[in-house]
Amino acid sequence: MQRKAVSLTKTNAMTPQIKLLLMGLLAIAFVMLQAVMSYAKPESLAPLAEKISPSVVNITTSTTVEGRTGPRGIVPEGSPFEDFFKEFQDRNNNGEAPAPRKSSALGSGFVISEDGYVVTNNHVIEGADEITIEFFSGEELKATVVGTDANTDIALLKVEAATPLPFVSFGDSNAARVGDWVIAMGNPLGQGFSVSAGIVSARNRALSGTYDDYIQTDAAINRGNSGGPLFNMDGTVIGVNTAILSPNGGSIGIGFSMASNVVTRVVDQLKEFGETRRGWLGVRIQDVTQDVADAMGLASATGALVTDVPEGPAKEAGLLTGDIIMSFAGVEVEDTRGLVRQVGNSAVGAAVRVTILRDGKSQTLKVTLGRREDAEAPETSDEDPADEGTPEGPVTQSMLGLSLTPLTDDLRTELGADAATTGLAVTEVDELSEAFEKGLRVGDIITEAGQQSVMTFADLEDSVTSARDAGRKSLLLLVRRAGDPRFVALGLE
């Protein structure tokens, strides 16, 4: 028994030595691995660039413009120098009218199908008489325009090739994360095919358009890159390079690419119809700010506040001015931008459920969507001018930092309001008041206060009293300027 105990003791004594030896070997291996990694080069982007380059194209456009007309317009008609300048102009042009001249522009694009569909920016080919596509191989083909969309600045072109063309596919722009590597390709400054790399700097940027959803990147984008693709590391297109932010016209690392999830919907419609077909709800809306929420007694500042309901789907469904759209087709509405994009992405003619908040109560309406492009088409107007009256001098009264007067026919005409508009016109705004700070100006028309129609001073005073009796600290006003409505909340203190 004693021998076994001694033997066991010896075995246990050797175990820590083996452990120390193994740990030492691991430490040495780790140090050597670090040394190797410090000398290793970063992974090259060359294989990816070689794979996707054949699908990227340079675009050259040619446009015929009127010839220069020399010094015409330098001197006013009837001037004693008019004959002199006319003689000078005729001598330079040999007595003939200036000949038209060709103007060219450069851009980029990419092939999305083997049968020759090409995506680029609308501003690259807008107004062009002739479009030439140059491929990576050096081959050139003439292109025709399938369709364009000015709202997203996307154009779809078509070329006829003898053999199938190399092409790239769209990726999911929503999967792109800030910090992901991206590659921009195109024809910067007319220098030919060029590649630049960077990261996704930001997501969901809005510049100026209704349907904007831009990916911001620091990959170098310059003039001529417009319409080119922004690739992820899988070699799929997650954006179309469209704009840069720069004080000097060159890249400073702030570029914008229209997100592919927006582009794909536009391209599909252009390919099928030759035009876009977006859903239309038929309301004017504004964001629910915190002061507006306080004035309406809302728990949170979410949703889209309806400021006007012209003739259209929403009016037919029963929506009213002052309603707050809380959800559209089962999706909660956070702000107006999200609602506009969701409606625009919906099918024309679709019947959707819209949940609204009216007078503090929730209700759901069913709306059959129209087509936005039809609603935005220019209309001819046969409105008669307002009859001239002989009103007595206007009566004004001051309230909430505003000097107000009831609307007359003359005032409606002067302010561009239609004959059906009623309310109080703003004749003066105290520049030290909250009303001035929140943008009210002379010429605005207050049509509602506390979501009640206003026609007289007494109506406005009643609304102020009602708001105070309800314990509210502000009053919600519906203000129209040149026909455009918006809600403004003014404090009652």
Beta strands, then each sheet from edge to edge (+ up, - down):
strand 1: 56-65
strand 2: 101-111
strand 3: 117-121
strand 4: 130-134
strand 5: 140-149
strand 6: 154-159
strand 7: 181-186
strand 8: 194-205
strand 9: 214-217
strand 10: 229-231
strand 11: 237-244
strand 12: 255-259
strand 13: 279-280
strand 14: 284-287
strand 15: 304-308
strand 16: 324-328
strand 17: 331-332
strand 18: 351-358
strand 19: 361-368
strand 20: 370-371
strand 21: 397-399
strand 22: 402-406
strand 23: 424-429
strand 24: 445-449
strand 25: 452-453
strand 26: 474-481
strand 27: 484-491
sheet 1: 1+ 2- 3+ 6- 5+ 4- 1+
sheet 2: 7+ 8- 9+ 12- 11+ 10- 7+
sheet 3: 13+ 20-
sheet 4: 14+ 15- 16+ 17-
sheet 5: 14+ 15- 16+ 18- 19+
sheet 6: 21+ 22- 23+ 24- 25+
sheet 7: 21+ 22- 23+ 24- 26+ 27-
end
